[in-house]
Amino acid sequence: MKKVLAIFAVAAVFAACNNSASETAAEAVDSAASAVEAAVDTTVNNAVATVDSAASAIVDSAKAKVGAAADAVKEEVKK
């Protein structure tokens, strides 16, 4: 009986030390890394889009101000 228990104990140790758990952990880490990478890419793309739209608004505003100033100068020159 002791020999059977020893064999079961050795079998349990081998089953517990199986690499499938570490492979599953590695897959989980890879999956988490992919999710983080996708989230970072999305965040960067959103930030770039926001900066682009803000820059466009600033340029449009500056164009309008320059245009108004140019019109004022033209009117002043006409006088």
Biopython code that builds the backbone (N, CA, C, O; Angstrom):
import numpy as np
from Bio.PDB.StructureBuilder import StructureBuilder

atoms = [
    (1, "MET", "N", (0.823, -1.197, 0.000)),
    (1, "MET", "CA", (0.000, 0.000, 0.000)),
    (1, "MET", "C", (0.862, 1.253, 0.000)),
    (1, "MET", "O", (0.535, 2.226, -0.680)),
    (2, "LYS", "N", (1.968, 1.245, 0.760)),
    (2, "LYS", "CA", (2.848, 2.391, 0.808)),
    (2, "LYS", "C", (3.457, 2.665, -0.560)),
    (2, "LYS", "O", (3.634, 3.820, -0.946)),
    (3, "LYS", "N", (3.777, 1.601, -1.293)),
    (3, "LYS", "CA", (4.357, 1.781, -2.627)),
    (3, "LYS", "C", (3.340, 2.414, -3.575)),
    (3, "LYS", "O", (3.705, 3.254, -4.397)),
    (4, "VAL", "N", (2.088, 2.026, -3.471)),
    (4, "VAL", "CA", (1.040, 2.589, -4.316)),
    (4, "VAL", "C", (0.869, 4.069, -3.986)),
    (4, "VAL", "O", (0.745, 4.895, -4.889)),
    (5, "LEU", "N", (0.862, 4.403, -2.710)),
    (5, "LEU", "CA", (0.749, 5.804, -2.299)),
    (5, "LEU", "C", (1.953, 6.612, -2.794)),
    (5, "LEU", "O", (1.801, 7.755, -3.223)),
    (6, "ALA", "N", (3.140, 6.020, -2.733)),
    (6, "ALA", "CA", (4.341, 6.701, -3.217)),
    (6, "ALA", "C", (4.239, 6.946, -4.724)),
    (6, "ALA", "O", (4.613, 8.014, -5.210)),
    (7, "ILE", "N", (3.728, 5.948, -5.465)),
    (7, "ILE", "CA", (3.560, 6.118, -6.914)),
    (7, "ILE", "C", (2.549, 7.215, -7.204)),
    (7, "ILE", "O", (2.770, 8.046, -8.085)),
    (8, "PHE", "N", (1.434, 7.226, -6.463)),
    (8, "PHE", "CA", (0.441, 8.288, -6.653)),
    (8, "PHE", "C", (1.009, 9.658, -6.288)),
    (8, "PHE", "O", (0.697, 10.654, -6.941)),
    (9, "ALA", "N", (1.833, 9.713, -5.258)),
    (9, "ALA", "CA", (2.442, 10.983, -4.864)),
    (9, "ALA", "C", (3.379, 11.491, -5.955)),
    (9, "ALA", "O", (3.369, 12.678, -6.281)),
    (10, "VAL", "N", (4.186, 10.598, -6.516)),
    (10, "VAL", "CA", (5.091, 10.981, -7.592)),
    (10, "VAL", "C", (4.290, 11.414, -8.816)),
    (10, "VAL", "O", (4.643, 12.395, -9.471)),
    (11, "ALA", "N", (3.229, 10.700, -9.124)),
    (11, "ALA", "CA", (2.382, 11.057, -10.262)),
    (11, "ALA", "C", (1.738, 12.425, -10.039)),
    (11, "ALA", "O", (1.625, 13.219, -10.973)),
    (12, "ALA", "N", (1.317, 12.697, -8.810)),
    (12, "ALA", "CA", (0.704, 13.988, -8.495)),
    (12, "ALA", "C", (1.710, 15.118, -8.656)),
    (12, "ALA", "O", (1.367, 16.196, -9.143)),
    (13, "VAL", "N", (2.957, 14.872, -8.244)),
    (13, "VAL", "CA", (3.995, 15.891, -8.389)),
    (13, "VAL", "C", (4.247, 16.164, -9.867)),
    (13, "VAL", "O", (4.362, 17.321, -10.273)),
    (14, "PHE", "N", (4.334, 15.107, -10.676)),
    (14, "PHE", "CA", (4.541, 15.310, -12.112)),
    (14, "PHE", "C", (3.358, 16.036, -12.752)),
    (14, "PHE", "O", (3.548, 16.876, -13.631)),
    (15, "ALA", "N", (2.169, 15.722, -12.326)),
    (15, "ALA", "CA", (0.981, 16.377, -12.877)),
    (15, "ALA", "C", (0.951, 17.854, -12.474)),
    (15, "ALA", "O", (0.566, 18.713, -13.266)),
    (16, "ALA", "N", (1.356, 18.135, -11.253)),
    (16, "ALA", "CA", (1.359, 19.520, -10.778)),
    (16, "ALA", "C", (2.451, 20.340, -11.461)),
    (16, "ALA", "O", (2.290, 21.547, -11.645)),
    (17, "CYS", "N", (3.527, 19.721, -11.827)),
    (17, "CYS", "CA", (4.643, 20.423, -12.460)),
    (17, "CYS", "C", (4.567, 20.396, -13.979)),
    (17, "CYS", "O", (5.555, 20.685, -14.655)),
    (18, "ASN", "N", (3.421, 20.057, -14.512)),
    (18, "ASN", "CA", (3.252, 19.993, -15.956)),
    (18, "ASN", "C", (3.418, 21.382, -16.558)),
    (18, "ASN", "O", (3.061, 22.368, -15.913)),
    (19, "ASN", "N", (3.943, 21.490, -17.766)),
    (19, "ASN", "CA", (4.200, 22.762, -18.421)),
    (19, "ASN", "C", (2.945, 23.426, -18.986)),
    (19, "ASN", "O", (3.004, 24.582, -19.405)),
    (20, "SER", "N", (1.833, 22.737, -19.008)),
    (20, "SER", "CA", (0.633, 23.317, -19.594)),
    (20, "SER", "C", (0.189, 24.569, -18.822)),
    (20, "SER", "O", (-0.353, 25.501, -19.416)),
    (21, "ALA", "N", (0.411, 24.589, -17.539)),
    (21, "ALA", "CA", (0.052, 25.769, -16.751)),
    (21, "ALA", "C", (0.936, 26.948, -17.129)),
    (21, "ALA", "O", (0.451, 28.072, -17.258)),
    (22, "SER", "N", (2.225, 26.698, -17.307)),
    (22, "SER", "CA", (3.109, 27.796, -17.686)),
    (22, "SER", "C", (2.831, 28.258, -19.106)),
    (22, "SER", "O", (2.969, 29.444, -19.407)),
    (23, "GLU", "N", (2.437, 27.332, -19.989)),
    (23, "GLU", "CA", (2.065, 27.723, -21.341)),
    (23, "GLU", "C", (0.810, 28.582, -21.308)),
    (23, "GLU", "O", (0.707, 29.559, -22.049)),
    (24, "THR", "N", (-0.135, 28.228, -20.465)),
    (24, "THR", "CA", (-1.359, 29.007, -20.334)),
    (24, "THR", "C", (-1.036, 30.390, -19.782)),
    (24, "THR", "O", (-1.615, 31.383, -20.223)),
    (25, "ALA", "N", (-0.126, 30.462, -18.832)),
    (25, "ALA", "CA", (0.268, 31.756, -18.282)),
    (25, "ALA", "C", (0.960, 32.603, -19.346)),
    (25, "ALA", "O", (0.732, 33.810, -19.431)),
    (26, "ALA", "N", (1.798, 31.971, -20.150)),
    (26, "ALA", "CA", (2.476, 32.703, -21.216)),
    (26, "ALA", "C", (1.471, 33.217, -22.241)),
    (26, "ALA", "O", (1.604, 34.336, -22.736)),
    (27, "GLU", "N", (0.478, 32.414, -22.556)),
    (27, "GLU", "CA", (-0.574, 32.854, -23.478)),
    (27, "GLU", "C", (-1.355, 34.019, -22.879)),
    (27, "GLU", "O", (-1.711, 34.958, -23.590)),
    (28, "ALA", "N", (-1.622, 33.964, -21.577)),
    (28, "ALA", "CA", (-2.343, 35.051, -20.915)),
    (28, "ALA", "C", (-1.525, 36.340, -20.940)),
    (28, "ALA", "O", (-2.072, 37.423, -21.144)),
    (29, "VAL", "N", (-0.219, 36.219, -20.732)),
    (29, "VAL", "CA", (0.654, 37.396, -20.778)),
    (29, "VAL", "C", (0.686, 37.966, -22.189)),
    (29, "VAL", "O", (0.616, 39.182, -22.367)),
    (30, "ASP", "N", (0.791, 37.108, -23.185)),
    (30, "ASP", "CA", (0.783, 37.577, -24.576)),
    (30, "ASP", "C", (-0.533, 38.261, -24.915)),
    (30, "ASP", "O", (-0.552, 39.294, -25.584)),
    (31, "SER", "N", (-1.622, 37.684, -24.453)),
    (31, "SER", "CA", (-2.939, 38.267, -24.713)),
    (31, "SER", "C", (-3.069, 39.626, -24.034)),
    (31, "SER", "O", (-3.591, 40.569, -24.628)),
    (32, "ALA", "N", (-2.600, 39.729, -22.801)),
    (32, "ALA", "CA", (-2.651, 41.006, -22.085)),
    (32, "ALA", "C", (-1.764, 42.042, -22.758)),
    (32, "ALA", "O", (-2.135, 43.211, -22.854)),
    (33, "ALA", "N", (-0.603, 41.621, -23.220)),
    (33, "ALA", "CA", (0.304, 42.545, -23.911)),
    (33, "ALA", "C", (-0.330, 43.039, -25.203)),
    (33, "ALA", "O", (-0.204, 44.217, -25.539)),
    (34, "SER", "N", (-1.000, 42.171, -25.923)),
    (34, "SER", "CA", (-1.680, 42.577, -27.151)),
    (34, "SER", "C", (-2.801, 43.557, -26.853)),
    (34, "SER", "O", (-2.997, 44.522, -27.592)),
    (35, "ALA", "N", (-3.533, 43.319, -25.782)),
    (35, "ALA", "CA", (-4.629, 44.219, -25.408)),
    (35, "ALA", "C", (-4.089, 45.587, -25.017)),
    (35, "ALA", "O", (-4.663, 46.612, -25.386)),
    (36, "VAL", "N", (-2.993, 45.608, -24.274)),
    (36, "VAL", "CA", (-2.387, 46.882, -23.876)),
    (36, "VAL", "C", (-1.866, 47.618, -25.104)),
    (36, "VAL", "O", (-2.043, 48.831, -25.222)),
    (37, "GLU", "N", (-1.231, 46.897, -26.013)),
    (37, "GLU", "CA", (-0.714, 47.512, -27.235)),
    (37, "GLU", "C", (-1.846, 48.125, -28.061)),
    (37, "GLU", "O", (-1.710, 49.227, -28.592)),
    (38, "ALA", "N", (-2.958, 47.404, -28.163)),
    (38, "ALA", "CA", (-4.105, 47.922, -28.912)),
    (38, "ALA", "C", (-4.676, 49.160, -28.228)),
    (38, "ALA", "O", (-5.053, 50.120, -28.900)),
    (39, "ALA", "N", (-4.744, 49.148, -26.896)),
    (39, "ALA", "CA", (-5.260, 50.298, -26.164)),
    (39, "ALA", "C", (-4.346, 51.509, -26.331)),
    (39, "ALA", "O", (-4.825, 52.633, -26.486)),
    (40, "VAL", "N", (-3.043, 51.286, -26.298)),
    (40, "VAL", "CA", (-2.090, 52.384, -26.487)),
    (40, "VAL", "C", (-2.201, 52.949, -27.900)),
    (40, "VAL", "O", (-2.190, 54.166, -28.090)),
    (41, "ASP", "N", (-2.308, 52.065, -28.890)),
    (41, "ASP", "CA", (-2.459, 52.529, -30.276)),
    (41, "ASP", "C", (-3.714, 53.373, -30.442)),
    (41, "ASP", "O", (-3.686, 54.419, -31.091)),
    (42, "THR", "N", (-4.814, 52.917, -29.856)),
    (42, "THR", "CA", (-6.070, 53.662, -29.943)),
    (42, "THR", "C", (-5.938, 55.013, -29.264)),
    (42, "THR", "O", (-6.400, 56.023, -29.795)),
    (43, "THR", "N", (-5.315, 55.042, -28.101)),
    (43, "THR", "CA", (-5.145, 56.296, -27.373)),
    (43, "THR", "C", (-4.274, 57.273, -28.149)),
    (43, "THR", "O", (-4.577, 58.464, -28.223)),
    (44, "VAL", "N", (-3.194, 56.765, -28.724)),
    (44, "VAL", "CA", (-2.299, 57.629, -29.511)),
    (44, "VAL", "C", (-3.027, 58.168, -30.734)),
    (44, "VAL", "O", (-2.915, 59.352, -31.052)),
    (45, "ASN", "N", (-3.766, 57.312, -31.416)),
    (45, "ASN", "CA", (-4.507, 57.762, -32.598)),
    (45, "ASN", "C", (-5.545, 58.815, -32.237)),
    (45, "ASN", "O", (-5.720, 59.788, -32.970)),
    (46, "ASN", "N", (-6.240, 58.628, -31.107)),
    (46, "ASN", "CA", (-7.218, 59.620, -30.660)),
    (46, "ASN", "C", (-6.538, 60.935, -30.304)),
    (46, "ASN", "O", (-7.054, 62.009, -30.615)),
    (47, "ALA", "N", (-5.385, 60.855, -29.655)),
    (47, "ALA", "CA", (-4.653, 62.073, -29.285)),
    (47, "ALA", "C", (-4.184, 62.817, -30.530)),
    (47, "ALA", "O", (-4.274, 64.043, -30.592)),
    (48, "VAL", "N", (-3.692, 62.091, -31.508)),
    (48, "VAL", "CA", (-3.240, 62.717, -32.759)),
    (48, "VAL", "C", (-4.410, 63.388, -33.463)),
    (48, "VAL", "O", (-4.275, 64.502, -33.969)),
    (49, "ALA", "N", (-5.545, 62.723, -33.497)),
    (49, "ALA", "CA", (-6.729, 63.305, -34.134)),
    (49, "ALA", "C", (-7.167, 64.568, -33.403)),
    (49, "ALA", "O", (-7.551, 65.550, -34.037)),
    (50, "THR", "N", (-7.112, 64.549, -32.084)),
    (50, "THR", "CA", (-7.493, 65.725, -31.300)),
    (50, "THR", "C", (-6.544, 66.878, -31.556)),
    (50, "THR", "O", (-6.981, 68.014, -31.739)),
    (51, "VAL", "N", (-5.256, 66.602, -31.572)),
    (51, "VAL", "CA", (-4.267, 67.650, -31.834)),
    (51, "VAL", "C", (-4.434, 68.197, -33.246)),
    (51, "VAL", "O", (-4.345, 69.405, -33.462)),
    (52, "ASP", "N", (-4.673, 67.314, -34.200)),
    (52, "ASP", "CA", (-4.874, 67.764, -35.579)),
    (52, "ASP", "C", (-6.085, 68.677, -35.698)),
    (52, "ASP", "O", (-6.026, 69.709, -36.367)),
    (53, "SER", "N", (-7.177, 68.300, -35.054)),
    (53, "SER", "CA", (-8.375, 69.132, -35.150)),
    (53, "SER", "C", (-8.185, 70.456, -34.417)),
    (53, "SER", "O", (-8.672, 71.491, -34.872)),
    (54, "ALA", "N", (-7.483, 70.429, -33.291)),
    (54, "ALA", "CA", (-7.211, 71.673, -32.565)),
    (54, "ALA", "C", (-6.306, 72.575, -33.388)),
    (54, "ALA", "O", (-6.527, 73.784, -33.452)),
    (55, "ALA", "N", (-5.302, 72.006, -34.010)),
    (55, "ALA", "CA", (-4.391, 72.791, -34.844)),
    (55, "ALA", "C", (-5.142, 73.383, -36.029)),
    (55, "ALA", "O", (-4.910, 74.532, -36.407)),
    (56, "SER", "N", (-6.022, 72.615, -36.601)),
    (56, "SER", "CA", (-6.819, 73.108, -37.721)),
    (56, "SER", "C", (-7.701, 74.279, -37.287)),
    (56, "SER", "O", (-7.830, 75.267, -38.009)),
    (57, "ALA", "N", (-8.302, 74.162, -36.111)),
    (57, "ALA", "CA", (-9.147, 75.247, -35.601)),
    (57, "ALA", "C", (-8.319, 76.498, -35.337)),
    (57, "ALA", "O", (-8.768, 77.612, -35.608)),
    (58, "ILE", "N", (-7.122, 76.319, -34.813)),
    (58, "ILE", "CA", (-6.246, 77.462, -34.533)),
    (58, "ILE", "C", (-5.827, 78.138, -35.838)),
    (58, "ILE", "O", (-5.818, 79.365, -35.936)),
    (59, "VAL", "N", (-5.485, 77.336, -36.827)),
    (59, "VAL", "CA", (-5.070, 77.891, -38.116)),
    (59, "VAL", "C", (-6.232, 78.636, -38.765)),
    (59, "VAL", "O", (-6.051, 79.729, -39.301)),
    (60, "ASP", "N", (-7.422, 78.046, -38.716)),
    (60, "ASP", "CA", (-8.592, 78.720, -39.300)),
    (60, "ASP", "C", (-8.873, 80.041, -38.586)),
    (60, "ASP", "O", (-9.200, 81.039, -39.229)),
    (61, "SER", "N", (-8.747, 80.047, -37.278)),
    (61, "SER", "CA", (-8.964, 81.272, -36.511)),
    (61, "SER", "C", (-7.916, 82.316, -36.858)),
    (61, "SER", "O", (-8.234, 83.495, -37.010)),
    (62, "ALA", "N", (-6.679, 81.889, -36.981)),
    (62, "ALA", "CA", (-5.600, 82.820, -37.327)),
    (62, "ALA", "C", (-5.810, 83.378, -38.729)),
    (62, "ALA", "O", (-5.581, 84.564, -38.965)),
    (63, "LYS", "N", (-6.242, 82.533, -39.657)),
    (63, "LYS", "CA", (-6.514, 83.000, -41.022)),
    (63, "LYS", "C", (-7.607, 84.074, -41.008)),
    (63, "LYS", "O", (-7.501, 85.086, -41.701)),
    (64, "ALA", "N", (-8.636, 83.848, -40.226)),
    (64, "ALA", "CA", (-9.736, 84.810, -40.154)),
    (64, "ALA", "C", (-9.253, 86.135, -39.584)),
    (64, "ALA", "O", (-9.624, 87.201, -40.075)),
    (65, "LYS", "N", (-8.418, 86.065, -38.536)),
    (65, "LYS", "CA", (-7.902, 87.290, -37.927)),
    (65, "LYS", "C", (-6.980, 88.034, -38.892)),
    (65, "LYS", "O", (-7.049, 89.257, -39.004)),
    (66, "VAL", "N", (-6.125, 87.298, -39.581)),
    (66, "VAL", "CA", (-5.221, 87.923, -40.552)),
    (66, "VAL", "C", (-6.029, 88.528, -41.690)),
    (66, "VAL", "O", (-5.740, 89.632, -42.149)),
    (67, "GLY", "N", (-7.031, 87.807, -42.136)),
    (67, "GLY", "CA", (-7.887, 88.332, -43.192)),
    (67, "GLY", "C", (-8.597, 89.606, -42.774)),
    (67, "GLY", "O", (-8.694, 90.548, -43.561)),
    (68, "ALA", "N", (-9.094, 89.647, -41.547)),
    (68, "ALA", "CA", (-9.763, 90.845, -41.036)),
    (68, "ALA", "C", (-8.771, 91.991, -40.920)),
    (68, "ALA", "O", (-9.096, 93.130, -41.254)),
    (69, "ALA", "N", (-7.568, 91.699, -40.451)),
    (69, "ALA", "CA", (-6.543, 92.738, -40.337)),
    (69, "ALA", "C", (-6.146, 93.250, -41.717)),
    (69, "ALA", "O", (-5.945, 94.451, -41.898)),
    (70, "ALA", "N", (-6.033, 92.348, -42.692)),
    (70, "ALA", "CA", (-5.683, 92.755, -44.055)),
    (70, "ALA", "C", (-6.787, 93.629, -44.640)),
    (70, "ALA", "O", (-6.507, 94.623, -45.310)),
    (71, "ASP", "N", (-8.028, 93.265, -44.390)),
    (71, "ASP", "CA", (-9.147, 94.081, -44.867)),
    (71, "ASP", "C", (-9.122, 95.456, -44.222)),
    (71, "ASP", "O", (-9.396, 96.454, -44.889)),
    (72, "ALA", "N", (-8.798, 95.526, -42.941)),
    (72, "ALA", "CA", (-8.728, 96.817, -42.245)),
    (72, "ALA", "C", (-7.614, 97.679, -42.833)),
    (72, "ALA", "O", (-7.776, 98.887, -43.004)),
    (73, "VAL", "N", (-6.486, 97.047, -43.139)),
    (73, "VAL", "CA", (-5.367, 97.785, -43.734)),
    (73, "VAL", "C", (-5.757, 98.289, -45.121)),
    (73, "VAL", "O", (-5.450, 99.429, -45.469)),
    (74, "LYS", "N", (-6.423, 97.463, -45.910)),
    (74, "LYS", "CA", (-6.859, 97.876, -47.241)),
    (74, "LYS", "C", (-7.805, 99.082, -47.149)),
    (74, "LYS", "O", (-7.688, 100.031, -47.925)),
    (75, "GLU", "N", (-8.721, 99.034, -46.213)),
    (75, "GLU", "CA", (-9.661, 100.156, -46.030)),
    (75, "GLU", "C", (-8.925, 101.411, -45.613)),
    (75, "GLU", "O", (-9.247, 102.517, -46.049)),
    (76, "GLU", "N", (-7.937, 101.222, -44.764)),
    (76, "GLU", "CA", (-7.171, 102.373, -44.286)),
    (76, "GLU", "C", (-6.358, 102.971, -45.423)),
    (76, "GLU", "O", (-6.222, 104.191, -45.513)),
    (77, "VAL", "N", (-5.818, 102.127, -46.290)),
    (77, "VAL", "CA", (-5.032, 102.600, -47.418)),
    (77, "VAL", "C", (-5.934, 103.347, -48.424)),
    (77, "VAL", "O", (-5.513, 104.338, -49.021)),
    (78, "LYS", "N", (-7.145, 102.875, -48.598)),
    (78, "LYS", "CA", (-8.079, 103.510, -49.524)),
    (78, "LYS", "C", (-8.450, 104.923, -49.086)),
    (78, "LYS", "O", (-8.780, 105.758, -49.928)),
    (79, "LYS", "N", (-8.403, 105.202, -47.803)),
    (79, "LYS", "CA", (-8.783, 106.518, -47.285)),
    (79, "LYS", "C", (-7.727, 107.491, -47.615)),
    (79, "LYS", "O", (-7.843, 108.667, -47.271)),
]
sb = StructureBuilder()
sb.init_structure("model")
sb.init_model(0)
sb.init_chain("A")
sb.init_seg("    ")
for serial, (resi, resn, name, xyz) in enumerate(atoms, 1):
    if name == "N":
        sb.init_residue(resn, " ", resi, " ")
    sb.init_atom(name, np.array(xyz, "f"), 0.0, 1.0, " ", f" {name:<3s}", serial, name[0])
structure = sb.get_structure()
